[in-house]
Amino acid sequence: MNADSLRADSAFRRGDLPGVAAMYTRIAQQSPQLGMAWMRIGIAKQALIKVDPAVFAFNKAVPQNWIVPNATLRLARRSVGRYTRRNP
């Protein structure tokens, strides 16, 4: 792990969601094949109620084979949430 990854992981452990989203976004831009970065971006964005960016990140995590069942479940929950808000 490099220094950026260590700082991002520390932010994730502390629950610093804006920091997690920002730091892992930089990491994912530099290394788009890192599924963990995309997954953690998605988790942070989901918790920050930023649905579309969360869905985008989870969709990036799945092809990288990073916790596919978890990412798929989170995508399904986001999709259902969007549907029920639009179609009460």
N, C-alpha and C positions, 0 to 999 in steps of 0.2 A: 504494500500500500504506500502511495506517495502522500505527501503532506496535505494536499487538497482532499484526498480520500479520507484521511484521518480526521480532518476538520469536519467534513460532511458527515462522517459516521458519528462523531461526537455530537453534532447538532441533532442528528436523528435520535440518539439515545437520550438527549435532554428534552426532546419534544419541541425544538425550535423549528416549527413548520415553515415559516418564511425562509429561514436560513437553509433548511434542508432543500426546499424547492430551488432556491437560487444556486446553491453549491452543486447539487447533483445535476442541475441543468447545464452548468458549465462543464462538468465531467462528461455528461452524455454528448454534448456537442463535440468534445475532443475525442471521445471514444464511443460512438453510437452503438457499438456491439455489446456494451455493458448492460445486460438486462437488469442487474441490481440497481443501477442508477435510474433507469426508467421506472422500475417498480417503486422506488422510494420517492421519485417525483410524483408518481400517481397517488401514492398514499398521502403525501403532504398536500397535494392539490385537492384531493378528495376531502381531507379534513378541513381545508380552508374554504370549502364549498365552491370550488372552481371546477365545475363538472366537466366541461369540454376539455380543458387542459389535462384533467385526470384521465379521462377516457383516452385521449391521445397518447399519454404516457403508458397506460396499461397496454394499449395496442402495440406499442413499441417493445414492451417487455416480453410479450407472448412469443414472437418469433425468435427471441433470443433464448427461449427455453428457461426463463427465469420464473420459477414458482408458477407454472402455467395454471394449475387449478385455482390458486389464489387470485391471480390476475384475471382469470376468466370469471370467477365469482364476483369480483369487484366490478368488472365491466357489466355483468348481468344486473347487478344491483343498481348501477348508475342508469342503465337503460330503462329498467322498470321505474325508477324514480322519475325520470324524464317523462315517460309515457303517462304515469298517473297524474303528474302535475298538469299536463296538457289535456288530459281526458278524464276529468273527475267523475 
